[in-house]
Amino acid sequence: MSTPKSVIEMAKNEGAKMVDIKFVDTFGTWQHFSMPIAELSEDSFSEGLGFDGSSIRGWKSIEASDMLAMPDPDTAFIDPFCSVPTLSLTCTIAETGTREPYSRDPRGIAQRAEKYLTSTGIADQAFFGPEAEFFIFDNVQFDSRSNGTYYSVDSDEGIWNTGRDEMPNLGYKIRHKEGYFPVAPADTQQDIRTEMCLTMEQLGIKIERQHHEVATAGQAEIDYRFSTLVTSADWMMIYKYVVKNVARKHGKSACFMPKPLFGDNGSGMHTHQSLWKKGKPLFAGREYGGLSEMALYYAGGLLKHARALCAICNPTTNSYKRLVPGYEAPVNLAYSARNRSAAVRIPTYSESPKSKRLEYRPPDPAANPYLAFAALLMAGLDGIQNKIEPGEPLDKNIYELPPEELKKVPNVAGSLGEALDCLEKDYQFLLKGDVFTEDFLDMWISTKRKEHDALRLRPHPYEFFLYYDV
């Protein structure tokens, strides 16, 4: 555990001249402000640093805008992308005066989820291991006006560029859905991904592997070692920061949109989860897939609340362009050992009790990790507390099931609007322990409905292809 004193000493030893104060907003974007290192004292960690909360999406109104950023000494690192040596600190948000945690701060929500877990006596640690996929593009253009709209993304390795005059075009382009694991020269981004990995390790994130993903046009995945809920969410923010900035350094653009390409795989954030108590894993047992009864109840909670969880774990209109059958997307609410077409998968790589976990596959990397991990934990705990059975496992290829069998398998929400409807009907499990509040959920639903309506109201370019001559 770091202390304010040790952080200031580390900054001095590294020659830091500035300190960057970072915090996450409601919808998962890192915000920051900077100040000279001389302005940071040990008292800054307990008294906080003031800023205007009314300018942050979904937070304070103008008449009550003062807020405090409370630096967490355990999050300290020297920012690798600043030309001037800069200490980086991640913060939780507090009210001025009382210094009470702000109820709409996502990191604070995640912290309350961890405290609630401990209070139940079920476990004392929840481990999360997300697998966030992304694309690395060479050019991105888009615009939206009242009389027209378009987007265009490009990649040197995109299959559509086989005929482009590249002086010379060497022909190594990855075909749709054939990007999983080819070596160079087809995979052109090995060195970029490796630089991303080494930069993350420099910042304290334990990397397990990196590889090209299924889609053409530079789809990638980097996996880091699981950790506790808040720490894993902290790492996901660093992960995105490093991926985007290393890509930019190489003149490229990293994209975490769930579905930037038509006709190829989208990007998910499969999330591995397990509970531990007093250093012992609780998900290992003699039930299906080598799981414990507790793990199956946890899976039951995930499946029962899956459609409501979509509103938090798949929080964009674009998310539902990925959640369609045929692209390995887990639209069917079932559980299975090994089967990647099920929403809940039980990895079987190892029989070690420590490796027993559940992989929840619907989330995507547009999700705010603090909110997504907290909501998943609350759903799983509800399953344990109420002994929710997950039903029978489904070990068949879901996409090849006869129609009469497939009808019996429920699906995730089909759109952001539908997901928000589900959350409005099923949110009580999130309120336990004051982890989420009704105020936060009302704000979330209202804001996301505006996003849904913004797309619903606009003509789509493909509609001109379909209907211009009606």
N, C-alpha and C positions, 0 to 999 in steps of 0.2 A: 504494500500500500504506500503510495506516495503521500507526501505532506506538502503544505504550502512552502515550508522552508526548503525542502529538498528540490521542489520545482524551481524555485528562484535560484538556488545554487546551481542546478543543471543549466538553466538559461545563462547564467554568468559564465560557466565553464565553456559553453558553446558559443559565446560571444554574441548572444541575441541582443539586438538593438530595438526590436519592436515585439509587441505581444498582440496576437490576433485572437479576438474573443468570438467564438463560434457558437451558434445554437440552431436548432432545427425548427422550422415553422410548421404550421398545422399540416401542410400537405407534403412535407418531406424534403423541402429545399433548405440547404445550409445557408444561414445568414451570418454576417460577421461585421465587426468594426475593429479597428486597430488603434493602438496607442503606444507611446514610447515605453520601453521596458522599465524606466525609472518610475512610471506611474503605477506599476504593479507592486503591491506589498502583501505581506502575509494577511493583513486585515481585509484585503480585497476578496479573499476566498470566503470569509464569513460575513462581510458587510455587503458584498455584491457590487456590481457596476451598473449604473443607471443608463437607460435608453428609452426611446419613444416607442411604446408598444402599439400605438394606434396605426403605425405604418406597416405592421405585420399582418398578413392576410388572416382573417378569422379571429383576431385578438381584440385588443381594447378599443373603445370608442374615444373620441378626441378629448372628452372632458375628464377621463380617468386613464391617461395614457402612460404615466410613469411606471416603469417596471425595473426589476433588478435581474441581471444575469449573474448567476452564482457559479463561478468556475469550479470544475471538478479536477483536483490535482492528479487523479489517476489517468486523465486523458491527455496529459502534456506530451507534446512532441515538437521537434523543430521542423517547420514546414519546408518540404523539399522543393517547392515551386516558387519561393520568394527569393529574389536576388539579394535582398538584405536579410541577414539571419533573423528569423522570426519565430518566437515561441507561440505555439497554438494551444488553446485551451477550449474544451467543450463545456458548455454550461447548461444547467437547468434554470428555470425561470421562477422568480418569486415576486410576490406583491411587495410594494414599498410599505414601510412602516412595520407591518407584522412579520415580514419575510416568510410568510406562509407560501407553500408551493402553489403555483398558478394552475388552476384546474384544467386549462386548455393547453398546457405545455405538453407536447408528445413525450418528451423524455421523462417528465414527471409522471405521466400516466404509466409508462413502462416501469418506473421505480415503484409505483403503488401496486402494480401487478405482482412484482416480486415480493413486496411486503405482505400482500394478501395471501400469496401462496404459503408463506411461512406461517401466517396466522391460522390457516386451516389445519395445520399439523399433518397434511398429506405428504408433503415433501419440503425440503428446505432449499432446493435449487432446481431451476428449470433451464435446460440447455437447448440452445437453438443453433442450427447450422444451415444458413440459407445458401442456395446455389443460384446466384443472379446471372442471367445471360444478357448479352448486349451485342450490338453491331458496331463495327468500325467502318465508317464511310469516308470516301475521299471528297465528296462534294454533296452539299445539302442546300436545296432552294425551295422556298414555299411562300405563298402569299394568299391572302383572303380579302376580297373586296366585295362591295355590294353587287358588282356586275361581272364577277369572275373569280375563280380560285384555281390553284394548282399546287402540286408538290412534286419534287423530283429529288431522289437520292441516288448516288452513284458510288461504285466501288470498282477499282481496277480488276478485282477478281470476280466481279459479277458476271453471271452467265450471259447476260444480254450484251456484253462487250466483246463477244467472239469476233464480230465483224468490224470493230472499231479500228481505225488507222492509228496504230500506236508506234509505228516507225521503229522496229517492226512489232506486230502483234504476235506473241509467241504461243498463243492458243491455250495456255493453262488457265482455264476458268472453271470454277466449281459449279456443277449443275445443281438445279433445285433439289433440295433434300438429300444431297450427297456430300455435305460438308463435314460429316463426322469423321475426324481423325486422318484425313489424307496428309501426307508429308509434303514438304517443299518439292518442286516449285509451285504446286497447286496452292498450298498454304503459304501465303506471303507474309503472314503476320506473327510468326513465331517469336521473332526478336522483340517486337513491340509488347506482346503479352508477357514475355519474360521480364522485360524492364518494369512492367506494371507489378509483377509478382515481387521482384527484388525491392522495389520502392515500398510496397506494403510491408514486407518483412522488416525493412529498415525502420518502419513506424510501429513495429511490435505485433503485426498481424501474422499469425502462423498459416502459411499457405500449404495446401495439400497437393494441388495439381492445377494445370491450365491446359486448355485445348481449344481447337476450332470446334464450333458447334454445327448442327445439322444443316442450317440454311446456307445459301450462297452469300456473297457480298460481305464477308468478314464477320459472320456471327461467331461469338466467342463466349467462353465461360472460364472463370477462375474460381476455384473453391478454397475457402479458408476453414480452418479448424473450428469446430463448434465451441461456444462459450456460453456464459450465463446471459440471460435475456437482454439486459441493458448493455452489457459489453458487446454482445454480438450486433446489436443495433448500432452502437457507436462505430463498430468496425465497418458496417455496411455503408455508413456515411463516408468514412475514409476511403472505402473501396470505390465508391462512385467518384469521389474527388480525385483519386489517383488515376483511375481509368480515363476520365475525361481530360485531365491535364497532361498525361503522358501522350494520349492520342493527339492533342493539340500541339504538343511539342514536335510531333512528327508530321504536322500539317494535315492531320486527319480529325474526324469528329466522331466521338463515341455517343451512341444513342441507346437509351434504356426504355424507349417506347415498346410496349408489348407487341405491336404488330406494325412495323414500318413497311413491310413488303407484302404485296399480294401474291398468293400462290406458293408461299413457302412458309416454313415454321416461324412462329413468333418467339418472343423471349419470355421465359417464365422465371420464377424465383421459388423453386421447390424448397420447402423448409422442413428440415429434420428437427425432431423434438423428442426430448426424454426428460423424465423426472428422477431426481436423486434425493436420498436422505441419509445424512451422517456418512457421506462418502460412498454410499452403496446405490447401485442402479435399481430402479423400481419397475422397469418395463420388461425385465427378463423373467421368463417363467415357462410353464409347460403347456400353455394354451396354443392356439393356432399361430404358426409362424415363430414359435419360440418366445411368444409374448406372455406377460402376466395378465391376470384378470383386470388389474388396474389399467394396463395399457389398452386393452380392448374397450374398456369403459371410456377412456380418453378419446379413442377413435370414434366411439359412439357419439360423444359430445361434438367432435368436429363435424361429423356427418349430419347430425341433427341441426346444427346451426350454420351449415355450410352456405346456404343461400343468403343468410344475413351477413355472414363473414365476407361474402363477395363485395359488399359495399365498402369494406375497409381494405381487404387484401387485393381487390381488383378495382381500383377507385377511379378509372377513367373510362370514357366512352370507347377509347381504342382498345381497352382490355378485352372487350367482348368480340373484337375481331380475331383475337387469339383463341378464345374459348368456344371453338367450333369443332365438330368431329373431323377426323381425318389428318390432323397435324400433330399427333401425339399429345394433344391438349386434353387434360383430364376433366372432361365435362360431365362424366358419369359419377354419381355419388355412391361409391362402393369402396371396399378395402380388399387388398390382396397381397400375398407375398410375391415379390418380384414383378408383378404385372404393372407396367407403366401406364396402362390405360385407365387405371383406377385412381380416384381422387386421393385415397390414402394407400400408400405403398409401404410394405414392410421389407426393408433391405435385408438380404440374406448373404451378404459377402462374408460374414463372420459369425461364428457361434458363441463368441465371447459375450458374457452378460453385459459388459460395458458398452458393447456396440449395439445393443437392442434399442431400437428407436422407431418412431413413426415418421414417414415422409409425407407431408401434406403438399400436394402438387398444384392445386389451382392458383396460388398467389403469383403475382408478376412483379417485376422490379419497379413499377410505377408506385407501388405501395410505400407509405411511410413505414420504415421498419419498426419503429417504436410502437406505433399503433397496431400494426399487423401482428407482431409477436405477442403483444399484450392481449389482443382479442383472441388469438389462437389459444393462448394459455387459459383464458377465462372460459372458452368453449370446452376445452379438454377437462378442466376442473369441474365444470358443470356435469359433464358426462360421468366423472368419478363419483361426485357427490350424490347424483341421482341414479347411479348404476344403469346408465343408458346402454343398452345392448346395440352393437353395430350391425346386427343381422348376420346373415350367412356371407362368408367370403366369396368373391367372384374371381375364379382363377382362369376363366376363359378369356379369349381375345374379345373384348367388348364390341369392337368395331365389326366383328364377324358374327355376332349373335343374330339369330332369327328375329324378325320384327316383333313377334309375340313375346319373346323373352326380353328384348331390349325395352319394351314399354314398361316393364316392371322395375327398371332401374331409373331412379330419379336423377335429374340433371341439376347443375348449377344454374344460377340466374342467367338469362339470355341477353340482358342489357343492363346498363347502369341504372336506368329507371326502375327496372324490375328488382334489381338488387336493393335499391333504396326502399322500395315498397316492402321487401322482406325484412329489412332492418327495422323499419317502423313497427312491424308486427312482432319482431323477435329481438329484443334488446335487453331484457331484464337480466340475463346472465352477465352482461357487461357492467352492470351497476353494483354488483357485489363488492364490498370493501371500498366503495367510493372510487374504484379504479377509473372507470369512465363516469361521467355525469350526464344527466339528461340535458343540461345546458350545452355541453360539448356535442352530444349526438344531434341535438336540434340544429346547431350551427352547421355541423358536417352535412346533414341531410339537405338543409336549405341551400348551402353553397354548391353541393354536387348536383342538385336538381337544376340549378342555373347552368352548369356545364352541359348537362344532358339536353336542356332546352336549346342552348346555343347551337348545338349540332343539329338538333331536330328541325330547327327553323330555317336552316340554310340549304339551298339547292346543292345537290351532289353532282360533280362532273359526269359521273356515269349515268345519271338520270337523263342527260342530254342525248347520250348514245341510245338509251332505251325509248325515250318519249318525245324527242324534239319534233318528230313528224306526225304526232298523233292528230 
